[in-house]
Amino acid sequence: MRLKFVLGAVFVLALHEVTSQGQFEPGNTESLDVVANSVTNLAQKISRAIASPRSKTEIFSPVSIAGALSLLLLGSSGVTRDELTKLMGFDNQKINFAEIHKSFGKLFHELVSPEPSLNTPIPWRQNDKCNNYDYEDDEEPSPPPKNQRGKRDTSAPVEVNIGNAIFAQRGQQFGERYEKLAQQLYQTLLMHVDFANQPQQATSTINHWVREQTRGKIPEIVSQLNADTLMVIANTLFFKAEWEEPFLKDGTKMKPFFPNGPNAASRNVTTMVHGGCFPYYYWKEMDTKVLGIPYKKNNTMYVFMPNDSDRIKLARLQPMLTAQNINDIISKMVVKTVSVQFPKMHLINSFNLKQVLEQLGVYRVFDHSNTDLYRILPGYERFDDGSETEDIFDLLSDTVETAIADLQREYPNCSPFEKDVEGKASCEKSKLCRFAGSTCMCCPKTYDNSRKRRANDTPQPLYVNEIVHKVDVVINEKGTEGGAVTATLLDRITAQANFRANGPFLVIVRDEMTKLPLFYGNVYDPSV
């Protein structure tokens, strides 16, 4: 049966409150950092994979993609889990499977909570000598005039919403533990539709849900579904915020933009202007200016732009944008008076992630005969003797017991034995072996492969037919979508730095408390 993946994201957001207590709390904050960094590194991988010389923009939502992949990871085992774990960067990390999902659940809760419990320090805010300070004894260059200083308005809440949903064929049941974890950790809506007999109605139901979650920004994510579709996994992101200090609307004018560098042809684009206190850093090693444009509350748009930027320079910058380097650069940013020119944009991007993920080493999940998504379906919770584990996270743990359960699920009546080999790679050269808990467990070589579990023994295996991602981002003088605020004056500012985004640049919209990248991508041509 086909399992279709749908990801919709908009520069706007909304979700239910997540209960993140007790057994669902991650063990430590280090796990949160590992997971947050994994999403940033995943963004870097995807950005490099989708790069095209013909693109005007390659913007996408790492959080939306990671949210949907984590639901797939939750239901995976065997080689499928290994490939997804490697893609998401957990293969070389000291974090177990349960901690991965607890941390994702906690981070998504913090992202949408009006009162997040995380209090992640933002160095450039803590060391801000441009806003809210007495400048008399300050050796820094002159601050903005008094009518442009003072406490920034950070009181208006940012509207953030993440929506997760699984649409299943009517009559299809979920594994009890998968269902509980999907609901408790990811606040997933489980809904039944009739793909087999009413595919158009099922399509309409999914699009209606996406449209509601994104406030109409994405009216349609799927146009046609096959009758043999068993499930659709959907994730939406809605983010709506105003700038802490809006751009000066009367200053917006048409200005030249150079998509292929300053020595090539230009085109006029609508450009906003600003002048005030912004976090700024010059990345000398990459000859790149980095500007932060804060939203109200704890979100910031970071813009990376090489000097005399063009596609080639942006491509050279991309391999350096690891989570570690981005965190390091943000920690070195200093709030200065900056004269800013930035294009007013409406960016729309959509693509099928299947080819991208295959390019990044994920194959098994698309293989209808070999995918390992048993954990989504009922029956997996029971071991061969019919017993069930008491701890809901037992099936997420990297233990000998889960290796045995994997083998017995795929090969009924197998009596696994421990095989003396070094490491996972050597162990799983054989399809009859699984490696977990630092132990290699195998079915006997004499085991008859023809006795592998057939479709008439269990429900047909799930596999992913396609993964669709769509983004709609609006950036204007006020923020993302309206809201009246007082404009900042520009005329008397003595700027310490100039930032003119008049060539290709990379944008990261980041939630500062979780360090999660909400949106990420290259912009080569911002013209509408």
Solvent accessible surface area in square Angstrom, and as a share of the most:
residue,aa,sasa,rsa
1,M,73,0.33
2,R,62,0.23
3,L,0,0.00
4,K,13,0.06
5,F,1,0.00
6,V,0,0.00
7,L,1,0.01
8,G,0,0.00
9,A,0,0.00
10,V,0,0.00
11,F,1,0.01
12,V,1,0.01
13,L,0,0.00
14,A,18,0.14
15,L,38,0.19
16,H,125,0.56
17,E,100,0.45
18,V,8,0.05
19,T,78,0.45
20,S,14,0.09
21,Q,129,0.57
22,G,63,0.60
23,Q,87,0.39
24,F,19,0.08
25,E,63,0.28
26,P,17,0.11
27,G,61,0.59
28,N,79,0.41
29,T,93,0.54
30,E,127,0.57
31,S,8,0.05
32,L,12,0.06
33,D,63,0.33
34,V,34,0.20
35,V,0,0.00
36,A,1,0.01
37,N,45,0.23
38,S,8,0.05
39,V,2,0.01
40,T,10,0.06
41,N,49,0.25
42,L,2,0.01
43,A,0,0.00
44,Q,17,0.08
45,K,68,0.29
46,I,0,0.00
47,S,0,0.00
48,R,129,0.47
49,A,17,0.13
50,I,27,0.14
51,A,57,0.44
52,S,30,0.19
53,P,105,0.66
54,R,202,0.74
55,S,22,0.14
56,K,92,0.39
57,T,19,0.11
58,E,4,0.02
59,I,3,0.02
60,F,0,0.00
61,S,0,0.00
62,P,0,0.00
63,V,1,0.00
64,S,0,0.00
65,I,0,0.00
66,A,0,0.00
67,G,0,0.00
68,A,1,0.00
69,L,3,0.02
70,S,0,0.00
71,L,0,0.00
72,L,0,0.00
73,L,0,0.00
74,L,2,0.01
75,G,0,0.00
76,S,0,0.00
77,S,3,0.02
78,G,10,0.10
79,V,43,0.24
80,T,1,0.00
81,R,32,0.12
82,D,39,0.20
83,E,33,0.15
84,L,0,0.00
85,T,23,0.13
86,K,134,0.57
87,L,5,0.03
88,M,4,0.02
89,G,24,0.23
90,F,7,0.03
91,D,70,0.36
92,N,138,0.71
93,Q,86,0.38
94,K,212,0.90
95,I,23,0.12
96,N,79,0.40
97,F,12,0.05
98,A,12,0.09
99,E,27,0.12
100,I,4,0.02
101,H,0,0.00
102,K,32,0.13
103,S,0,0.00
104,F,0,0.00
105,G,1,0.01
106,K,23,0.10
107,L,2,0.01
108,F,4,0.01
109,H,33,0.15
110,E,7,0.03
111,L,8,0.04
112,V,18,0.10
113,S,11,0.07
114,P,90,0.57
115,E,148,0.67
116,P,37,0.23
117,S,83,0.53
118,L,36,0.18
119,N,135,0.69
120,T,30,0.17
121,P,86,0.54
122,I,12,0.06
123,P,39,0.25
124,W,5,0.02
125,R,69,0.25
126,Q,117,0.52
127,N,99,0.51
128,D,17,0.09
129,K,99,0.42
130,C,6,0.04
131,N,2,0.01
132,N,88,0.45
133,Y,94,0.36
134,D,114,0.59
135,Y,28,0.11
136,E,151,0.68
137,D,140,0.72
138,D,35,0.18
139,E,175,0.79
140,E,79,0.35
141,P,76,0.48
142,S,73,0.47
143,P,39,0.24
144,P,2,0.01
145,P,34,0.21
146,K,170,0.72
147,N,84,0.43
148,Q,14,0.06
149,R,68,0.25
150,G,36,0.35
151,K,171,0.72
152,R,23,0.09
153,D,68,0.35
154,T,51,0.30
155,S,97,0.63
156,A,33,0.26
157,P,108,0.68
158,V,12,0.07
159,E,62,0.28
160,V,19,0.11
161,N,8,0.04
162,I,1,0.00
163,G,5,0.05
164,N,4,0.02
165,A,0,0.00
166,I,1,0.00
167,F,0,0.00
168,A,0,0.00
169,Q,31,0.14
170,R,142,0.52
171,G,60,0.58
172,Q,23,0.10
173,Q,108,0.48
174,F,15,0.06
175,G,0,0.00
176,E,122,0.55
177,R,28,0.10
178,Y,7,0.03
179,E,59,0.26
180,K,92,0.39
181,L,4,0.02
182,A,0,0.00
183,Q,70,0.31
184,Q,63,0.28
185,L,3,0.02
186,Y,3,0.01
187,Q,40,0.18
188,T,7,0.04
189,L,73,0.36
190,L,35,0.17
191,M,61,0.27
192,H,77,0.35
193,V,9,0.05
194,D,14,0.07
195,F,0,0.00
196,A,50,0.39
197,N,119,0.61
198,Q,91,0.40
199,P,38,0.24
200,Q,119,0.53
201,Q,107,0.47
202,A,1,0.01
203,T,8,0.05
204,S,59,0.38
205,T,34,0.20
206,I,0,0.00
207,N,11,0.06
208,H,91,0.40
209,W,22,0.08
210,V,0,0.00
211,R,88,0.32
212,E,103,0.46
213,Q,35,0.16
214,T,0,0.00
215,R,126,0.46
216,G,40,0.38
217,K,44,0.18
218,I,1,0.00
219,P,71,0.45
220,E,85,0.38
221,I,14,0.07
222,V,4,0.02
223,S,83,0.54
224,Q,125,0.56
225,L,10,0.05
226,N,62,0.32
227,A,57,0.44
228,D,64,0.33
229,T,6,0.04
230,L,10,0.05
231,M,1,0.00
232,V,0,0.00
233,I,1,0.00
234,A,0,0.00
235,N,1,0.00
236,T,1,0.01
237,L,0,0.00
238,F,3,0.01
239,F,0,0.00
240,K,72,0.30
241,A,6,0.04
242,E,37,0.17
243,W,1,0.00
244,E,7,0.03
245,E,26,0.11
246,P,9,0.06
247,F,3,0.01
248,L,39,0.19
249,K,122,0.52
250,D,129,0.67
251,G,11,0.11
252,T,32,0.18
253,K,117,0.49
254,M,117,0.52
255,K,54,0.23
256,P,69,0.43
257,F,1,0.00
258,F,47,0.20
259,P,15,0.10
260,N,92,0.47
261,G,4,0.03
262,P,64,0.40
263,N,157,0.80
264,A,43,0.33
265,A,85,0.66
266,S,55,0.35
267,R,118,0.43
268,N,97,0.50
269,V,6,0.04
270,T,48,0.28
271,T,9,0.05
272,M,0,0.00
273,V,21,0.12
274,H,3,0.01
275,G,3,0.02
276,G,3,0.02
277,C,2,0.01
278,F,3,0.01
279,P,0,0.00
280,Y,21,0.08
281,Y,46,0.18
282,Y,92,0.35
283,W,17,0.06
284,K,156,0.66
285,E,139,0.62
286,M,48,0.21
287,D,59,0.31
288,T,0,0.00
289,K,57,0.24
290,V,0,0.00
291,L,0,0.00
292,G,0,0.00
293,I,1,0.01
294,P,3,0.02
295,Y,0,0.00
296,K,8,0.03
297,K,47,0.20
298,N,39,0.20
299,N,4,0.02
300,T,0,0.00
301,M,0,0.00
302,Y,1,0.01
303,V,0,0.00
304,F,0,0.00
305,M,18,0.08
306,P,6,0.04
307,N,50,0.25
308,D,94,0.49
309,S,3,0.02
310,D,32,0.17
311,R,58,0.21
312,I,109,0.56
313,K,67,0.29
314,L,1,0.01
315,A,63,0.49
316,R,156,0.57
317,L,1,0.01
318,Q,7,0.03
319,P,52,0.33
320,M,77,0.34
321,L,0,0.00
322,T,45,0.26
323,A,3,0.03
324,Q,144,0.64
325,N,44,0.22
326,I,4,0.02
327,N,36,0.19
328,D,64,0.33
329,I,6,0.03
330,I,5,0.02
331,S,55,0.36
332,K,102,0.43
333,M,6,0.02
334,V,73,0.42
335,V,11,0.06
336,K,59,0.25
337,T,0,0.00
338,V,0,0.00
339,S,41,0.26
340,V,1,0.00
341,Q,43,0.19
342,F,0,0.00
343,P,1,0.01
344,K,71,0.30
345,M,5,0.02
346,H,75,0.33
347,L,7,0.04
348,I,98,0.50
349,N,25,0.13
350,S,64,0.42
351,F,40,0.17
352,N,66,0.34
353,L,0,0.00
354,K,60,0.25
355,Q,141,0.63
356,V,13,0.08
357,L,1,0.00
358,E,52,0.23
359,Q,122,0.54
360,L,51,0.25
361,G,31,0.30
362,V,1,0.00
363,Y,126,0.48
364,R,55,0.20
365,V,1,0.00
366,F,22,0.09
367,D,47,0.25
368,H,118,0.53
369,S,71,0.46
370,N,48,0.25
371,T,3,0.02
372,D,3,0.02
373,L,3,0.01
374,Y,31,0.12
375,R,15,0.05
376,I,0,0.00
377,L,1,0.01
378,P,48,0.30
379,G,40,0.38
380,Y,6,0.02
381,E,14,0.06
382,R,139,0.51
383,F,47,0.19
384,D,97,0.50
385,D,116,0.60
386,G,38,0.37
387,S,53,0.34
388,E,73,0.33
389,T,24,0.14
390,E,178,0.80
391,D,68,0.35
392,I,14,0.07
393,F,13,0.05
394,D,51,0.27
395,L,11,0.05
396,L,4,0.02
397,S,30,0.19
398,D,83,0.43
399,T,46,0.27
400,V,44,0.25
401,E,103,0.46
402,T,8,0.04
403,A,2,0.01
404,I,46,0.23
405,A,8,0.06
406,D,17,0.09
407,L,0,0.00
408,Q,30,0.13
409,R,24,0.09
410,E,15,0.07
411,Y,7,0.03
412,P,29,0.18
413,N,113,0.58
414,C,3,0.02
415,S,80,0.52
416,P,29,0.18
417,F,90,0.38
418,E,123,0.55
419,K,64,0.27
420,D,146,0.76
421,V,45,0.26
422,E,158,0.71
423,G,37,0.35
424,K,80,0.34
425,A,83,0.64
426,S,48,0.31
427,C,0,0.00
428,E,42,0.19
429,K,172,0.73
430,S,40,0.26
431,K,147,0.62
432,L,20,0.10
433,C,3,0.02
434,R,23,0.08
435,F,47,0.20
436,A,8,0.06
437,G,32,0.30
438,S,101,0.65
439,T,23,0.13
440,C,4,0.02
441,M,14,0.06
442,C,2,0.01
443,C,2,0.01
444,P,46,0.29
445,K,177,0.75
446,T,130,0.76
447,Y,19,0.07
448,D,65,0.34
449,N,98,0.50
450,S,66,0.43
451,R,116,0.42
452,K,52,0.22
453,R,70,0.26
454,R,131,0.48
455,A,58,0.45
456,N,140,0.72
457,D,85,0.44
458,T,25,0.15
459,P,60,0.38
460,Q,88,0.39
461,P,48,0.30
462,L,2,0.01
463,Y,33,0.13
464,V,0,0.00
465,N,35,0.18
466,E,42,0.19
467,I,1,0.00
468,V,27,0.16
469,H,0,0.00
470,K,55,0.23
471,V,0,0.00
472,D,15,0.08
473,V,2,0.01
474,V,29,0.17
475,I,2,0.01
476,N,28,0.14
477,E,8,0.04
478,K,62,0.26
479,G,0,0.00
480,T,1,0.00
481,E,55,0.25
482,G,27,0.26
483,G,36,0.34
484,A,99,0.77
485,V,51,0.29
486,T,122,0.71
487,A,47,0.36
488,T,18,0.10
489,L,85,0.43
490,L,43,0.22
491,D,117,0.60
492,R,147,0.54
493,I,29,0.15
494,T,101,0.59
495,A,39,0.30
496,Q,62,0.27
497,A,13,0.10
498,N,65,0.33
499,F,1,0.00
500,R,117,0.43
501,A,5,0.04
502,N,56,0.29
503,G,3,0.03
504,P,0,0.00
505,F,0,0.00
506,L,1,0.00
507,V,2,0.01
508,I,4,0.02
509,V,1,0.00
510,R,18,0.06
511,D,12,0.06
512,E,5,0.02
513,M,18,0.08
514,T,5,0.03
515,K,49,0.21
516,L,1,0.00
517,P,1,0.01
518,L,0,0.00
519,F,1,0.00
520,Y,0,0.00
521,G,0,0.00
522,N,4,0.02
523,V,0,0.00
524,Y,12,0.05
525,D,11,0.06
526,P,2,0.01
527,S,27,0.17
528,V,150,0.86
